[in-house]
Amino acid sequence: MALNSIQICNMALSHLGLPRISSFAESTKAAQECDLMFENIRDATLRAFPWTFARKVAKLSLLSDEDPPDYDFAYAYPSDCLYALEFYMGGKQQPIWEVRAQTLCPGKMIVTDHEDATLIYTARITDPAYFDPLFAKAFSYHLASELAQPLTKRTNIQEAMLQVYDRVLASARAVDANEGWADDSFSSDFLEARS
């Protein structure tokens, strides 16, 4: 059965021993706090590790109006990118690159001397139906750790939830790290560091 955002919130509330909610629109403090925190904690948990279910590879769009000092090219930061991992280079040496603020308009850009850039990154996955089960579990404990203080006023519960989150995240990382790329010819510093 596919998860939804309310089920993940109810997992977090269950970890805290609190009653469930049925929607974010409820007038309960639990529903209001879940609604307030859900997206931010989801994104923070996605950024905590390069989850395979959230990994994307995309050719970057050149920003022709940007002229970055120290680099030859500026590329638009993908709108769904939460964490830029590395350039896809087909086994070649990784170029030097940085994430910077755009100078001509709000937003981020990636600057490098490499032409025709393709980025591997962790994407913002908003539909819980696509969440890996271990990610969902880690996310629920991370959410519980943030909900603990406003809903229980007990810092010891918050600390306990954060410790469980750390353990679940470590377990999820171990399992997720074994799920590899289908293309055996792909080689990267990121993947080599994981082995």
C-alpha positions in Angstrom: 0.0 0.0 0.0 1.4 3.4 -1.0 2.0 5.9 1.8 0.6 9.4 1.9 1.6 12.4 3.9 -1.0 11.9 6.6 0.1 8.4 7.2 3.7 9.5 7.7 2.5 12.2 10.1 0.6 9.5 12.0 3.7 7.3 12.1 5.5 10.3 13.7 2.6 11.0 16.2 2.5 7.3 17.0 6.2 7.3 17.9 5.3 10.1 20.4 2.3 8.2 21.8 -0.1 10.9 20.5 -3.5 10.5 18.8 -3.7 10.4 15.0 -4.9 13.1 12.7 -7.1 12.6 9.6 -6.1 15.8 7.7 -3.8 18.8 7.9 -7.0 21.0 8.0 -8.0 19.7 11.4 -8.1 22.4 14.1 -5.8 20.3 16.4 -2.3 21.4 17.4 -0.9 18.1 16.0 -2.4 18.7 12.6 -1.2 22.3 12.5 2.4 21.3 13.6 2.5 18.4 11.1 1.3 20.8 8.3 3.9 23.4 9.3 6.9 21.0 9.5 6.2 18.2 6.9 7.8 19.6 3.8 10.8 21.1 5.5 11.6 17.9 7.4 11.0 15.8 4.3 13.5 17.9 2.3 16.0 17.8 5.2 15.7 14.0 5.4 16.2 13.7 1.6 19.3 15.9 1.9 20.7 13.7 4.7 21.8 11.0 2.3 21.9 10.5 -1.5 18.9 8.1 -1.6 18.7 6.0 -4.7 15.0 6.5 -5.1 15.5 10.3 -5.2 18.6 10.3 -7.5 18.3 12.1 -10.8 20.7 12.7 -13.7 20.0 15.8 -15.8 21.7 17.8 -18.5 22.1 21.3 -17.2 20.8 24.5 -18.9 23.5 27.0 -19.8 22.9 30.5 -18.3 24.2 32.6 -21.2 23.6 35.9 -19.4 25.7 35.0 -16.4 29.5 35.7 -16.5 30.9 34.0 -13.4 34.4 35.1 -12.3 36.9 32.3 -12.2 34.8 30.0 -14.3 33.9 29.7 -18.0 30.3 28.5 -17.7 27.3 29.0 -15.5 24.3 26.6 -15.5 20.9 26.8 -14.0 20.4 24.8 -10.8 17.6 22.3 -11.4 14.4 23.5 -9.7 13.9 20.1 -8.0 17.5 19.7 -6.8 17.9 19.5 -3.1 21.6 18.4 -3.1 24.0 18.5 -6.0 26.1 15.3 -5.8 28.5 15.4 -8.8 28.9 15.8 -12.5 28.3 12.8 -14.7 31.5 12.4 -16.6 31.4 8.9 -18.0 34.4 7.8 -15.9 36.5 10.9 -16.6 38.0 13.0 -13.8 35.5 15.2 -12.1 35.7 18.9 -12.9 35.9 21.6 -10.3 32.5 23.2 -9.8 30.6 25.3 -7.2 27.0 26.2 -6.3 26.6 29.9 -6.1 23.8 32.5 -6.1 22.8 33.9 -9.5 23.8 37.5 -9.9 21.1 38.6 -12.4 18.0 37.0 -10.8 17.1 35.1 -7.6 18.2 31.5 -7.6 21.2 29.2 -7.6 23.6 28.4 -10.4 26.4 25.9 -10.9 29.7 27.3 -12.2 32.5 25.3 -13.8 34.9 25.2 -16.6 33.2 22.1 -18.0 31.1 22.4 -21.1 27.9 20.4 -21.6 27.4 19.7 -17.9 25.3 16.8 -16.7 24.5 16.7 -12.9 23.7 13.8 -10.6 21.6 15.1 -7.7 19.1 14.3 -5.0 15.7 15.5 -6.2 12.8 16.8 -4.2 10.3 13.9 -4.2 7.0 15.2 -3.0 4.7 12.2 -3.5 5.1 9.8 -0.5 3.9 6.9 -2.8 7.5 7.0 -4.3 9.3 7.0 -0.9 11.5 4.0 -0.1 10.1 2.3 3.0 13.3 2.9 5.0 13.3 6.5 4.0 9.7 6.8 5.2 10.6 5.3 8.5 13.6 7.6 8.9 11.5 10.6 7.9 8.8 9.7 10.4 11.3 9.6 13.3 12.9 12.8 12.1 9.5 14.4 12.0 8.7 13.0 15.4 11.9 14.6 16.8 10.8 18.0 15.6 7.1 17.5 16.7 8.2 16.4 20.2 8.9 19.8 21.7 5.8 21.7 20.5 3.4 18.7 21.2 4.9 17.1 24.4 7.1 19.9 25.8 9.5 17.2 26.8 13.1 17.6 25.5 14.0 14.0 26.6 11.4 12.7 24.1 12.8 14.9 21.4 16.3 13.6 22.1 15.1 10.0 22.1 13.3 10.5 18.7 16.5 12.0 17.3 18.6 9.1 18.5 16.1 6.6 16.9 16.2 8.7 13.7 20.0 8.5 13.6 19.9 4.7 14.0 17.2 4.3 11.4 19.0 6.6 9.0 22.3 4.6 9.5 20.4 1.3 8.8 18.7 2.8 5.7 22.0 4.1 4.4 23.5 0.7 4.7 20.6 -0.9 2.7 20.3 1.9 0.3 24.0 2.0 -0.5 23.8 -1.6 -1.8 21.2 -0.6 -4.4 23.5 0.3 -7.3 23.4 1.7 -10.8 22.4 -0.5 -13.7 25.2 0.9 -15.9 28.3 -0.9 -14.9 30.5 1.4 -17.0 29.6 4.4 -14.7 32.4 5.2 -12.4 32.6 8.1 -10.0 34.3 9.3 -6.9 30.9 9.3 -5.1 30.3 5.6 -5.9 33.9 4.6 -5.3 33.8 6.2 -1.8 30.7 4.2 -1.0 32.4 0.9 -1.7 
